[in-house]
Amino acid sequence: MSVRTLRACMVCSVVQPGVKFSREGCPNCEEFLELRGSSDSIADCTSSVFEGLITLSDPQGSWVAKWQRLQGYVPGTYAVKVVGVLPEEFIAAAESAGVKYIP
């Protein structure tokens, strides 16, 4: 897998290949972002520009997860910082689902 195919969710910062977002959606945000099968939503809600990687096996017990506000998310690889602007309609969808969006 090439690092060029990796994308990070702009809401939860999970990092995975673009094809995985297309096939499975975001493991944390799919219920309100609805990325599965939507290349437009993937382009709007994920970014190929991000800094640093964190691999979490225990998001509940990890101090790094707490520091990065990743508690409650699924184990996986996350970006330290994601560059991009989430469109207003997706910010509203996240907040309606009870997720506080922090750019």
Phi, psi and omega in degrees: 000134179272143178295339180291339181271354182283142177225153179241135176293133181283349178267306186255348179071015175296141182247130176201165179298149179304323180293331178288323174300319181293319183283318188242345185080191178273130182294342180252331192241006187302324184300332180244339177272331179051059182278333185307119176076005182243098181296329177294314179294323178296317178296324182282325191252356176234163182223143175270359180252109179208163182239139173065153177229140176235129174254121182249126174257337180224078183300334181285322186261357186274132177289330178294319177298320179294315181298322182268003183059047181250005180297138180094351178270169180285153173302145179164198181254132184232150175277145175288320180216131178249132180260127178154168181239120178282129179300150184307319183296329178280328174297315179298319179296319179296313182292327175295331179274003178086015180257123178278116180277125178239109182297000000 
